[in-house]
């Protein structure tokens, strides 16, 4: 699976962004999808996950209530809506695909990764 993330940018605190991740190469609906992020000098961290069908979602506590993950299997795309952004949300955001069902939040569980998109939130 090839993944292409986009939609990052510079936004003021309290603002919103919508990230997209387009997939190609294998049946998209066979994969659960996740978003991770990595801030400068910090380890990569889990942000959100959505099941193959889109019926189940899971969020890190730090983004719960502010971020929304969704997917459109007809368009082979997963989205991450970022609302009420904070400066501490500044990071490179990565999408990833996981061919195994269940709640998996460790990055090493995911088989395919996109190239990342930069999100910068100014105070």
Residue frames as a rotation matrix with the C-alpha (Angstrom) as fourth column:
UNK 1
0.583 0.813 0.000 0.00
0.813 -0.583 0.000 0.00
0.000 0.000 -1.000 0.00
UNK 2
-0.607 -0.701 0.375 1.31
0.689 -0.699 -0.190 3.43
0.395 0.143 0.907 -0.94
UNK 3
0.383 0.710 -0.590 0.15
0.909 -0.404 0.104 6.30
-0.164 -0.577 -0.800 1.25
UNK 4
-0.530 -0.476 0.701 0.27
0.614 -0.786 -0.069 10.01
0.584 0.394 0.710 0.46
UNK 5
0.067 0.517 -0.853 -0.53
0.940 -0.319 -0.119 12.45
-0.334 -0.794 -0.507 3.24
UNK 6
-0.598 -0.199 0.776 -1.48
0.511 -0.841 0.178 16.06
0.618 0.503 0.605 2.64
UNK 7
0.399 0.894 0.205 -3.28
0.500 -0.399 0.769 19.00
0.769 -0.204 -0.606 4.19
UNK 8
0.126 -0.420 -0.899 -0.79
0.967 -0.152 0.207 20.23
-0.223 -0.895 0.386 6.74
UNK 9
0.146 -0.117 0.982 0.06
0.486 -0.856 -0.174 23.87
0.862 0.503 -0.068 7.19
UNK 10
-0.891 -0.425 -0.158 0.44
0.379 -0.504 -0.776 26.81
0.251 -0.752 0.610 9.54
UNK 11
0.114 0.976 0.185 -2.57
0.388 -0.215 0.896 27.74
0.914 -0.031 -0.404 11.66
UNK 12
-0.452 -0.201 0.869 -3.19
-0.604 -0.648 -0.464 29.85
0.656 -0.735 0.172 14.73
UNK 13
-0.989 0.107 -0.102 -4.14
0.147 0.618 -0.772 28.30
-0.020 -0.779 -0.627 18.03
UNK 14
-0.364 0.930 -0.053 -7.83
-0.185 -0.128 -0.974 27.51
-0.913 -0.344 0.218 18.09
UNK 15
-0.110 0.263 -0.958 -7.91
-0.969 -0.242 0.045 26.97
-0.220 0.934 0.282 14.36
UNK 16
0.518 0.405 0.753 -8.61
-0.208 0.914 -0.349 23.89
-0.830 0.024 0.558 12.28
UNK 17
-0.421 -0.556 -0.716 -7.01
-0.888 0.091 0.452 21.77
-0.186 0.826 -0.532 9.60
UNK 18
0.727 0.579 0.367 -8.07
-0.458 0.809 -0.369 18.70
-0.511 0.101 0.854 7.69
UNK 19
-0.434 -0.899 -0.051 -5.45
-0.731 0.318 0.604 16.14
-0.527 0.299 -0.796 6.82
UNK 20
0.756 0.601 -0.261 -5.97
-0.635 0.575 -0.515 13.61
-0.159 0.556 0.816 4.06
UNK 21
-0.398 -0.837 0.374 -4.17
-0.592 0.547 0.593 10.39
-0.701 0.015 -0.713 3.28
UNK 22
0.534 0.550 -0.643 -4.73
-0.842 0.271 -0.467 8.80
-0.083 0.790 0.607 -0.11
UNK 23
-0.085 -0.507 0.858 -3.98
-0.376 0.814 0.444 5.11
-0.923 -0.285 -0.259 -0.51
UNK 24
0.518 0.207 -0.830 -3.17
-0.852 0.211 -0.479 3.06
0.076 0.955 0.286 -3.57
UNK 25
-0.444 -0.825 -0.350 -1.84
-0.843 0.517 -0.150 -0.32
0.305 0.229 -0.925 -4.48
UNK 26
-0.907 0.203 -0.368 -4.02
0.281 0.944 -0.171 -2.70
0.313 -0.259 -0.914 -2.48
UNK 27
0.010 0.997 0.077 -7.68
0.499 -0.072 0.863 -2.86
0.866 0.030 -0.499 -1.43
UNK 28
-0.558 -0.269 0.785 -7.98
-0.336 -0.792 -0.510 0.05
0.759 -0.548 0.352 0.98
UNK 29
0.331 0.835 0.439 -10.93
-0.788 -0.011 0.616 -1.47
0.519 -0.550 0.654 2.85
UNK 30
0.566 -0.205 -0.798 -8.71
0.303 0.952 -0.029 -4.35
0.766 -0.226 0.601 4.00
UNK 31
-0.436 -0.879 -0.192 -6.73
0.624 -0.141 -0.769 -2.04
0.648 -0.455 0.610 6.25
UNK 32
0.679 0.397 -0.617 -7.33
0.719 -0.529 0.451 -0.27
-0.148 -0.750 -0.645 9.48
UNK 33
0.169 -0.587 0.791 -5.78
0.505 -0.638 -0.582 3.18
0.847 0.498 0.188 9.32
UNK 34
0.463 -0.088 -0.882 -3.98
0.850 -0.236 0.470 5.22
-0.250 -0.968 -0.035 11.90
UNK 35
0.612 -0.365 0.702 -2.55
0.041 -0.871 -0.489 8.67
0.790 0.328 -0.518 12.35
UNK 36
0.397 -0.602 -0.693 0.62
0.908 0.148 0.391 9.31
-0.133 -0.785 0.606 14.30
UNK 37
0.872 -0.195 0.449 2.64
-0.033 -0.939 -0.342 12.42
0.489 0.283 -0.825 14.93
UNK 38
0.275 -0.854 -0.441 6.18
0.961 0.257 0.101 13.32
0.027 -0.452 0.892 15.84
UNK 39
0.998 0.017 0.052 7.22
0.010 -0.990 0.138 16.63
0.054 -0.137 -0.989 17.31
UNK 40
0.350 -0.934 0.070 10.82
-0.276 -0.175 -0.945 17.87
0.895 0.312 -0.319 17.19
UNK 41
-0.537 -0.727 0.428 12.92
-0.651 0.033 -0.759 16.09
0.537 -0.686 -0.491 19.77
UNK 42
-0.130 0.587 0.799 10.10
-0.837 0.367 -0.405 13.75
-0.531 -0.722 0.444 20.76
UNK 43
-0.875 -0.111 0.472 9.17
0.057 0.943 0.328 10.21
-0.481 0.314 -0.818 19.96
UNK 44
-0.719 0.664 -0.208 6.45
-0.313 -0.042 0.949 9.37
0.621 0.747 0.238 17.52
UNK 45
-0.835 0.480 0.269 3.07
-0.177 0.230 -0.957 9.07
-0.521 -0.847 -0.107 19.22
UNK 46
-0.640 0.708 0.300 -0.27
0.761 0.529 0.376 7.55
0.107 0.468 -0.877 18.36
UNK 47
-0.919 0.393 -0.035 -3.08
-0.390 -0.918 -0.080 9.98
-0.063 -0.060 0.996 17.53
UNK 48
0.042 0.993 0.110 -6.07
-0.802 0.099 -0.590 8.04
-0.596 -0.063 0.800 16.18
UNK 49
-0.957 -0.249 0.149 -7.16
-0.127 0.822 0.555 4.80
-0.260 0.512 -0.818 14.56
UNK 50
0.011 0.973 -0.230 -10.15
-0.920 -0.080 -0.384 3.78
-0.392 0.216 0.894 12.47
UNK 51
-0.119 0.017 0.993 -11.29
-0.036 0.999 -0.021 0.28
-0.992 -0.038 -0.118 11.65
UNK 52
-0.856 -0.264 0.444 -11.51
0.370 0.285 0.884 -1.17
-0.360 0.921 -0.147 8.15
UNK 53
-0.183 0.897 0.402 -15.22
0.954 0.064 0.292 -0.36
0.237 0.438 -0.868 7.85
UNK 54
-0.617 -0.079 0.783 -14.99
0.036 -0.997 -0.072 2.97
0.786 -0.016 0.618 9.66
UNK 55
0.416 0.896 -0.156 -17.37
0.176 0.089 0.980 1.84
0.892 -0.436 -0.120 12.38
UNK 56
0.752 -0.215 -0.623 -14.80
0.654 0.129 0.745 1.93
-0.080 -0.968 0.237 15.17
UNK 57
0.372 -0.663 0.649 -12.49
0.021 -0.693 -0.720 4.76
0.928 0.281 -0.244 16.10
UNK 58
0.647 -0.264 -0.715 -10.03
0.762 0.186 0.621 5.32
-0.031 -0.946 0.322 18.90
UNK 59
0.606 -0.367 0.705 -8.15
0.006 -0.885 -0.466 8.41
0.795 0.287 -0.534 20.00
UNK 60
-0.473 -0.773 -0.422 -5.25
0.663 0.003 -0.748 9.36
0.580 -0.634 0.511 22.18
UNK 61
0.197 0.576 -0.793 -6.42
0.959 -0.281 0.034 11.19
-0.203 -0.768 -0.608 25.28
UNK 62
-0.514 -0.530 -0.675 -4.51
0.440 -0.838 0.323 14.29
-0.737 -0.130 0.664 24.22
UNK 63
-0.979 0.130 -0.159 -6.68
-0.203 -0.515 0.833 14.75
0.027 0.847 0.530 21.12
UNK 64
-0.587 0.806 -0.076 -9.99
0.802 0.592 0.080 13.22
0.110 -0.014 -0.994 22.16
UNK 65
0.269 0.804 -0.530 -12.84
0.761 -0.514 -0.394 15.64
-0.590 -0.297 -0.751 21.56
UNK 66
0.187 -0.276 -0.943 -10.74
-0.331 -0.921 0.204 17.84
-0.925 0.274 -0.263 19.26
UNK 67
-0.681 -0.481 -0.553 -9.67
-0.695 0.184 0.696 15.52
-0.233 0.857 -0.459 16.44
UNK 68
0.401 0.824 0.399 -11.88
-0.487 0.561 -0.669 13.30
-0.776 0.074 0.627 14.29
UNK 69
-0.787 -0.617 0.000 -10.71
-0.369 0.470 0.802 10.43
-0.495 0.631 -0.598 12.14
UNK 70
0.419 0.901 0.107 -12.85
-0.381 0.282 -0.881 9.25
-0.824 0.329 0.461 9.23
UNK 71
-0.730 -0.644 0.227 -12.49
-0.065 0.397 0.915 7.36
-0.680 0.654 -0.332 6.00
UNK 72
0.399 0.757 -0.518 -14.07
-0.736 -0.072 -0.673 7.08
-0.546 0.650 0.528 2.59
UNK 73
-0.129 -0.488 0.863 -13.39
0.050 0.866 0.497 3.62
-0.990 0.107 -0.087 1.23
UNK 74
0.706 0.431 0.561 -14.81
0.578 0.107 -0.809 4.55
-0.409 0.896 -0.174 -2.16
UNK 75
0.911 -0.398 0.107 -12.13
-0.276 -0.782 -0.558 7.23
0.306 0.479 -0.823 -2.44
UNK 76
0.482 -0.753 -0.447 -9.37
0.693 0.640 -0.332 5.19
0.536 -0.150 0.831 -0.76
UNK 77
-0.289 -0.531 0.796 -8.80
-0.021 -0.828 -0.560 8.05
0.957 -0.178 0.228 1.63
UNK 78
0.180 0.266 -0.947 -8.58
0.958 0.169 0.230 8.53
0.221 -0.949 -0.224 5.37
UNK 79
0.167 -0.009 0.986 -9.00
0.098 -0.995 -0.026 11.93
0.981 0.101 -0.165 6.98
UNK 80
-0.240 -0.160 -0.958 -8.04
0.968 0.031 -0.247 13.57
0.069 -0.987 0.148 10.22
UNK 81
0.380 0.454 0.806 -10.00
0.315 -0.883 0.348 16.68
0.869 0.121 -0.479 11.17
UNK 82
-0.452 -0.617 -0.644 -8.03
0.860 -0.110 -0.499 18.79
0.238 -0.779 0.580 13.62
UNK 83
0.388 0.648 0.655 -10.09
0.296 -0.761 0.578 21.33
0.873 -0.031 -0.487 15.56
UNK 84
0.971 0.013 0.238 -9.28
-0.199 -0.499 0.843 23.61
0.130 -0.866 -0.482 18.47
UNK 85
0.495 -0.848 -0.189 -5.61
0.521 0.464 -0.716 23.25
0.695 0.256 0.672 17.69
UNK 86
0.947 -0.293 -0.132 -3.00
-0.005 -0.426 0.905 23.98
-0.322 -0.856 -0.405 20.32
UNK 87
0.429 -0.863 -0.268 0.69
-0.893 -0.359 -0.273 24.84
0.140 0.356 -0.924 19.94
UNK 88
-0.277 -0.560 0.781 1.52
-0.696 0.677 0.239 21.44
-0.663 -0.477 -0.577 21.42
UNK 89
0.644 0.518 0.563 -0.16
0.071 0.692 -0.718 19.82
-0.762 0.502 0.409 18.41
UNK 90
0.556 -0.519 -0.650 2.73
-0.827 -0.429 -0.364 21.04
-0.090 0.739 -0.668 16.26
UNK 91
-0.069 -0.536 0.841 4.31
-0.221 0.831 0.511 17.98
-0.973 -0.151 -0.175 14.65
UNK 92
-0.657 -0.039 -0.753 4.76
-0.739 0.232 0.633 16.02
0.150 0.972 -0.181 11.48
UNK 93
0.099 0.803 0.588 1.65
-0.691 0.481 -0.540 13.90
-0.716 -0.352 0.602 11.05
UNK 94
-0.826 -0.421 -0.375 1.88
-0.564 0.618 0.549 10.47
0.000 0.664 -0.747 9.47
UNK 95
0.438 0.897 0.053 -0.79
-0.890 0.441 -0.116 8.12
-0.127 0.004 0.992 8.23
UNK 96
-0.740 -0.669 0.077 -0.27
-0.663 0.743 0.085 4.39
-0.114 0.011 -0.993 8.42
UNK 97
0.255 0.804 -0.538 -2.04
-0.838 0.461 0.292 1.22
0.483 0.376 0.791 7.35
UNK 98
-0.627 -0.356 0.693 -2.48
-0.703 0.643 -0.305 -1.94
-0.336 -0.678 -0.654 9.40
UNK 99
-0.370 0.448 -0.814 -3.70
-0.619 0.534 0.575 -5.20
0.693 0.717 0.080 7.91
UNK 100
-0.728 0.095 -0.679 -4.54
0.478 0.780 -0.404 -6.68
0.491 -0.619 -0.613 11.31
UNK 101
0.221 0.909 0.353 -7.84
0.128 -0.386 0.914 -6.05
0.967 -0.157 -0.202 13.06
UNK 102
0.337 0.022 -0.941 -8.18
0.916 0.225 0.333 -4.85
0.219 -0.974 0.055 16.61
UNK 103
0.994 -0.015 0.104 -7.04
-0.047 -0.951 0.306 -1.93
0.095 -0.309 -0.946 18.68
UNK 104
0.336 -0.941 0.029 -3.40
0.940 0.338 0.058 -1.43
-0.065 0.008 0.998 17.85
UNK 105
0.995 0.099 -0.025 -1.71
0.100 -0.995 0.032 1.81
-0.022 -0.034 -0.999 18.79
UNK 106
0.259 -0.964 -0.056 1.95
0.102 -0.030 0.994 0.96
-0.960 -0.263 0.091 18.55
UNK 107
0.374 -0.143 -0.916 3.65
-0.807 -0.538 -0.245 2.27
-0.458 0.831 -0.316 15.46
UNK 108
-0.670 -0.741 -0.049 5.52
-0.677 0.583 0.448 -0.94
-0.304 0.333 -0.893 14.89
UNK 109
-0.309 0.655 0.690 2.19
0.198 0.754 -0.627 -2.73
-0.930 -0.057 -0.362 14.39
UNK 110
0.667 0.600 -0.441 1.55
-0.234 -0.394 -0.889 -0.84
-0.708 0.696 -0.122 11.17
UNK 111
0.264 -0.544 0.796 2.96
0.691 0.682 0.238 -2.16
-0.673 0.488 0.556 7.92
UNK 112
-0.093 -0.215 0.972 2.76
0.926 -0.377 0.005 0.85
0.366 0.901 0.234 5.64
UNK 113
0.033 -0.013 -0.999 3.51
0.658 -0.753 0.032 4.52
-0.753 -0.658 -0.016 6.21
UNK 114
0.796 0.210 0.568 3.01
0.560 -0.612 -0.558 7.76
0.231 0.762 -0.605 4.37
UNK 115
-0.068 -0.939 0.336 5.64
0.720 -0.279 -0.636 10.45
0.691 0.199 0.695 4.08
UNK 116
-0.243 0.022 -0.970 4.19
0.895 -0.381 -0.233 12.86
-0.375 -0.924 0.073 6.67
UNK 117
0.095 0.301 0.949 2.71
0.572 -0.797 0.195 16.33
0.815 0.524 -0.248 6.54
UNK 118
-0.794 -0.546 -0.267 3.79
0.537 -0.423 -0.730 19.23
0.285 -0.723 0.629 8.75
UNK 119
0.459 0.876 0.152 1.28
0.590 -0.428 0.685 20.87
0.665 -0.225 -0.712 11.08
UNK 120
-0.720 -0.680 -0.139 2.43
0.593 -0.498 -0.633 24.04
0.362 -0.538 0.761 12.83
UNK 121
0.458 0.886 -0.066 0.23
0.737 -0.338 0.585 25.79
0.496 -0.316 -0.808 15.37
UNK 122
-0.567 -0.662 0.490 1.22
0.319 -0.725 -0.611 29.29
0.759 -0.190 0.622 16.41
UNK 123
-0.275 0.428 -0.861 0.26
0.957 0.039 -0.287 30.78
-0.089 -0.903 -0.420 19.76
